[in-house]
Amino acid sequence: MRARTLGTGPDTELEVAALGLGCMGMSEFYGTADDAESIRTIHRALDLGVTMLDTADMYGPFVNEELVGRAIAGRREQVVVATKFGNERRPDGSRVGINGTPDYVRRACEDSLRRLGVDVIDLYYQHRVDQKTPIEETWGALDELVSAGKVRRLGISEASAATIRRAHAVHPITALQTEWSLWTRDVEANGVLDTVRELGIGFVAYSPLGRGALSGAITSVDDLAPDDFRRNHPRFQEENLAVNLRLVERVREIADTKGVTPAQLALAWVLHRGEDVVPIPGTKRVSYLEQNLAAADISLSTEDLARLDEAAPAGGTAGDRYADMSTVDG
């Protein structure tokens, strides 16, 4: 698979494959977990040239990092390990809150290293911005982790343009991870995309398939497992979903003319946003992984992109991105 580089400076550059693998759903949120199939999926991803595996301490909680650690044992040299801290949870799954205090940053890093079974984290993200702790304090602790050799590169997730600038001034940011897809295009208008490109920060796009909706496989909430978190997601509520499925159908019509699946077309659209963009579609099945990776070979013309912009315009999706948007840094 072709490579892309996140970050443009000597202290930020990180080469990864053009598509990464989001591992969150292997342990939580999207129905029943199957560790054996998830590990097969990770191994197949590595065999096919994927290099970046994305996890976080809060997924599970904790067990997703352990799963990734088991999967990469003996194959560490093939992997760019990306994980996150800041969404603090207890072992029983209950939530403590957003935590960016320096002591917590150090403790979270040590715990992630242990669970992953690695000596260094390749890309360590602040998962959410702690509004009670100055970003300079959080990033001062992160800078110390880099100096200590525990972390190679730093990232931040769901941060505003102003926060990105403040963090970057303390230690250069390699990547911003934020939702970006044909049904979530906020970064194109809120200054975030312009800011990261001005500063030479790469863009890691999570949920590039609109939490699975852009695959076309979801036609009602009844298609979701009883414990699937999307049952409580604003965009999957009946009235909003009806609007959003019309957007998905327009994407499907264009995909049919290209001879590809809607999911492949949606991923190709994100890949065409720029060479500094790396989507990380999540899956826990080998078959879906292989379909997703085929999107890297799809070429979209100017006309194709214009049709997709018309089919899925910015602001065209009904419903908020989360039930509680207060954890997203405005």
N, C-alpha and C positions, 0 to 999 in steps of 0.2 A: 504494500500500500504506500502511496505517496506520503511524504513527510511534510509537516508544517512546523513553523517555529513560533512559539509563544514568547513574547518579549523581544525587544530589539537591542537591548544594551548588553554589555559584557557580563553584567551581574544578574541579568534576567533571562537571557536566552535559554529556551528549553525546547528541544526538538522532539516532536511526538508524531504519531501517525495522524492522518487527516481526520479519522474518526476514532473516538475513544469508546469506552464501555462504561456506562453507569451501572453500578452494582446495587443500588439501594433496594430495588424491588426484589432482590434475591432473598431478603431477610424480613421485609416488612412493607406494609402499606398497600401492596397490590395482590392480595390473596395469599393462598397457602405457599409456604416455602418448600423447596426441594433442594437440599444442599448438594446432593449428588449431581443432579442436572445442572445446577448453578456452576459447580466446579468444572463440569464438562464444557459448559458454555465459555467460561473463562479460558480454559485450555484451548478450545477451538478458536477463540478470538486471538490468542497469542500465535497460534499456528498460522492464522490468516494475516498476520502483520499488525494487528492492533497492539499498541504499546502502552497507552494510558488507561489505567483502571481507576475509577472514581468511587470513593467510599466516604464514610464519615463516622465519627464515634457515636453519633446519636442514632444511626440506623440499626434498629434491632430492639433496644439499644445495644451497642458494643459488639454484637455477634457478627455483624457484617464485616467489620475489620478482621475478626478472627477467621471468617470464611475466606476472605481474600488472602490472608496470610497463609492458610493451608493450601490454597490454589496455586500460589506463586512459589511455594517451597521448591527449591531446586531449579527455579527459572527466574530468579531475581534479576539477572542481567538483562532479561528481555523486557522488563516492566518499568514504567514510570508510575510510581505509586503516588496517588493524590488522595489526601484525606482532609478532614475538616474538624474544627473545634468551635465551640461557642453556643451551640444549642444544648444546654446541660440537661441531662436526664438521669433519673435514678435507675438502679438495676431492675426495678419492677415496671419500668416503662413510663412512669409519671414524669412530668416535666418540672424542672427547677426554674428555668428561664434562660434568658440570653446572658451569657457571662463572658466578658472580655477582660477581666482583671488579670494583672500580670501573674499572680500566683496560680490562678486557674490555667492560664495559657501554658505555663511550664509543666504543671501536673498533667494536663490533658495530653501534651506531647509525649511525655514519658509513657503514659498509659497506651497511647496509640502505637508507639514503637513496639511495646511489648506484645500487644494483641496482633499486630501485623507480622511480628517476628523479623523485623528489619533493624538495621543499625542507623538508617537515615531515611527520612521522608523526602521524596523528590519534590513534591509540591504540597505545601501546607496552607490551607485556606482558613481565614476567619469566616465561619459559616454565616453568621449574622452579626450585625453591628450592635454592640451594647451601648444603648443610649445613656447609661449611667456612668460609663467609664470613658474618659477622653480617648479618642482613637490613638493619640500619640503614646499613651501609656501601654495600650495593647500592642502596638507595633514596636515599641521599645523592647518589650519582652520577646517578640518575634525576632527582632534583629539580634538579640542575644542568642537565640536558638540557632540562627544561621552561623553566627560567629563560633558557637560551640560545636558545629558540625553535625547537629542533630537534624537539621532541615537544609535542603539545598536551595529551594526557591519558594517565594511567598505569593499567595493569592488572597483575594477577598471576594465574597459573594453577596449579591443583592445590596450593593452599596450605591449611594447617590454620587453624582459627579463631584460634589464638594468633599465628601468623605474620602473618595478615591484620591483626590489631590492631597489631602492631609496625610493619609497613610503613606502615599508614595514619597512624600517629603521626608519621612522617617527612614524608610527602607524601600528601594525600588520594587514595584509590583510586577510579577511576571504575567499573571492572568487574573481577569475578572470572570467569575462564573455567575451567570444570570440567565434566567429563562429567555429564550428567543426562538420563535418558530413562526409559522404562517398564521398562528392564532394568538401569538403574544409578541407584539412589535413595539412595546413601550420604549425600549432603549433607543429606537430610531428618532424619538421626539423629545426625550427628557434630558438630553445632554450627555448621557452616559456613554453612548457609542462614540460621539465626537471627542469626549475627554480621553477615553482609553486610547484612541488612535493618535491623539495629539501627544500623549505621554509614552507611546510605544508599548502599550500593554496588550497582550493577547486576549482573545475573547473565547471562553469556553461556554458553549450554549447547552444548558440543560433543558430537559423536556422538549427536545426539538420536534417531537411527534405530538405535542399538545397533550401530554399524559395519556398517549395511546389513541386519542380521538382521531388524529389525522391518518391513522391506519385504515379507517373506515370499518373497523370490526365492531365498533360500539354503536348500536342503534337505539338503545334505551338503557336506563340504569339497571334493568333486570339482567343485562348481559354481564354485570359485575358480580364478583364473589360477595357473599354476605359481609365479609370483613374488609372489603376493599374501601380504602379511605375516600375514593372518588364518589362514593355514595353521598358523602357530606360536602363535596366540593361545589362551590357556587356554579361553576360552568357545566356541571352535570345535573343540575336541578332541572325539573321538567320544562319549565318555560324557557330557561336559558339554553338548555340542550337542543330544543327544537330549532332555535336560531342558529346554534353552532353546527348542527348537522347539515344545515343548508350550505354553510361554508365548506364543510367537508365534502359534500356532494359536488360542489363546483370544482374542488381540487381533484376529485375522482374523475370527473369528466376530462380534465386536462391530462391526467395520468393515462387514461385509456388511449388518448390520441398519441401518446409517447410509447405505449406498449410497456409501461412500468406500473408498479403498484402505487397507491396514494402515499404510503409511507416512504417509499423510495423517492418519489417526487418531492415530498416535504423535506426529506434530508438533503436532497440535491439542492433545493432552494437555499437552505442554510449554508451548505458548502460554497455556494456561489456568492455569499455575502462578502467574501474576501479571504485572502490567504492567511489572514491573522485569526480566522475563526475555526474552532474545532468543536463540532457537535459531539455530545456524549449520550446517544440514545441508550436507554436502559432496557435490558431484557434478561430473562432467566432461562431462555430456551435456545438451543443451538439453531433450530430452523429459523427463528426470527432474526437471530444474529446474522446468519448468512444472507438473508434477504436485505437486512439493513446495510451491510457492508457493500452490497452491489451498487448502492447509491453513489459510491465514490467514482463510479465509471460513467455516470450519466452526465451528458453535456446539455446545458440549457442555453438556448439562443436568447437574444434580446427580446424577441417576440414572445418566447415562452415565459420569460420573467415578467414581461408586461401583463400577460394574461393572468399570471398568478397574483400579481399586485392588484389586479381588478377583482379577482375571485376572493382574495383574502386581504382586504385593505387594512391598514393600521386602524385599530379601534373597532374593527368589525365583529369582534367576538363578544358575546353577552356574558356578563358575570365577572366578578373579581377573580384574580389569580389565586387567592387564598381566602378562606373564611375569615381569618384574622390577618388583616394587612398591616397591623401595627408593628410586626417584626421586620417588615421590609423598610430599609432606610430610605426615606424620601428625599 
